[in-house]
Amino acid sequence: MTSRAVQVEVSGLVQGVGFRWSTVDQAQRLRLNGWVRNLLDGSVEAWVEGRADAVAQMIEWLQHGPTWARVQRCRVSEQTPLGIRGFHVR
């Protein structure tokens, strides 16, 4: 299995709508590792690593987020996996 890691910045209406907790739920369903956090500019940042196919599914999900979110932009940058275990809110 190929391991992949990405850092994702999601902007739009993504704070105050359960985005981080929904991201944790989705990541756990996909058996991914990493973290998610709010940024001061109102965006959300996530580090996601795991199986390449699962990471791709997560990126697709992040482009829309939970029901109440309104994602305007989702910027993805490839990274080197760090071997993080579990997925949590920072």
N, C-alpha and C positions, 0 to 999 in steps of 0.2 A: 504494500500500500504506500502510495506517495503522500508524504506529509506536506502541508502548505500552511503558511501563516500570512495574514493580511492585517493591516491597520486600516480602519474605516472611519471616516468622519462623515456624520450624517447631519444635515442642517435642514431647517424649516421649523414647523411646529413639532418639536421632538422632546421638549422638556415639559413636565407637568401633565403628561398623558400616559404614564406607565411604560414609556419606551424602554427604560433600562431593565425593569423587571420582566417585561415581555421578551426582551433580548435574552435574558438569562434562561427563561423557560424554553425558548426556541433552541438555544445553544445546547441545553441539556438534552432535549429531544434528539438532536443531531449528534450527540456525544462529542461535542467540541469543547475545547479548553480556551481560557482567556479571561477577559474582563471587559466591562463597559463602565463609562463614567460620563457625567455631565461636564461640559466645558463652560467657562465664564461667558463666552460669546453667545450662549444659548444653543449650541450644537451638542451632539453626543459623539463620543469617540469610543471605538471598540477595538480590541485586539482579539483576533480569532485564529485559532490554529487547530489542525487535525487533518483528517482524511480530505484529500483534494476535492472529492465530489461533495462532501458535506459542507466544506467551506464555501463552495460555489453556491450551494442551496442557501446558506446563511446570507451571503451577499445579496442574493435575489430577494430574500425576505427583508433585509435591511433597507432595500430600495423603496419599500412600502411601509414597513413597521406595523405596529398594532393599529386597530381600527381608528382610534382617535388621533393618530399622528397624521401630519401632512408633510411628507418628505419632499423637499425641493431639490436637494443635491446629496449625492452619495459618492464620496471620493474614496477610492480604494488604492492602497499602495502595498505592493508585495514586500514581504519581510522574511527574515530567516527565523524558522521556528525556535522557540526558547525552551520548549519542554515543560510548559506550564501545565499544571494539573488542576482540573475543575474549572468552573466558570462562575465569576462573581461580580458584584457591583463594587467599584472602587470609590 
